Amino acid sequence: MRRWMILVLVLLLAGAGLWFGCTRSASPPSAEGATSMAALGLVLLDSDEGVSVLAVKDKSPAEYAGIHPGDLLLQANGHPFSTILQLEALLPPAKQSALQLQLMRRQQDVMTVQLHLR
């Protein structure tokens, strides 16, 4: 049942333009210079555990940082978050070149990765 729900959410995200190539900014359109989720190369899902990585775009900052599908994102630049909206509020301005993410892999290994933004 859960896999079916995730598949439906992925299809809805793709149809809504929130997939890899989206142009949706991480903050309201009036906030210039915001980093978009697409710029990170991530497809995310709010789950009971927090923010889960559904997919990572090839040759993206997220792939180069070593983020994998199934990872659970915990903190951005030292600030904890539990929803995608909270993460979007923590994203640095586009002029800033790095984002530090703490994540949990396989529900046990906690690590910190550095994303070098383009």
ZISULMO-V934529 format. One record per backbone hydrogen bond with DSSP energy under -1.0 kcal/mol. NH is the residue of the N-H (numbers start at 0). CO is the residue of the C=O. If there is no record, write none. Layout:
nh->NH co->CO
nh->NH co->CO
//
This chain:
nh->4 co->0
nh->5 co->1
nh->6 co->2
nh->7 co->3
nh->8 co->4
nh->9 co->5
nh->10 co->6
nh->11 co->7
nh->12 co->8
nh->13 co->9
nh->14 co->10
nh->15 co->11
nh->16 co->13
nh->17 co->12
nh->21 co->18
nh->30 co->27
nh->31 co->29
nh->41 co->36
nh->42 co->54
nh->44 co->51
nh->46 co->49
nh->51 co->44
nh->52 co->70
nh->53 co->42
nh->54 co->42
nh->56 co->40
nh->59 co->56
nh->61 co->39
nh->63 co->59
nh->64 co->60
nh->65 co->62
nh->66 co->61
nh->69 co->52
nh->70 co->67
nh->71 co->103
nh->72 co->50
nh->73 co->101
nh->74 co->101
nh->75 co->78
nh->76 co->99
nh->78 co->75
nh->80 co->73
nh->86 co->82
nh->87 co->83
nh->88 co->84
nh->89 co->86
nh->93 co->32
nh->95 co->92
nh->98 co->114
nh->100 co->112
nh->101 co->74
nh->102 co->110
nh->103 co->71
nh->104 co->108
nh->107 co->104
nh->108 co->104
nh->110 co->102
nh->112 co->100
nh->114 co->98
nh->116 co->96
//
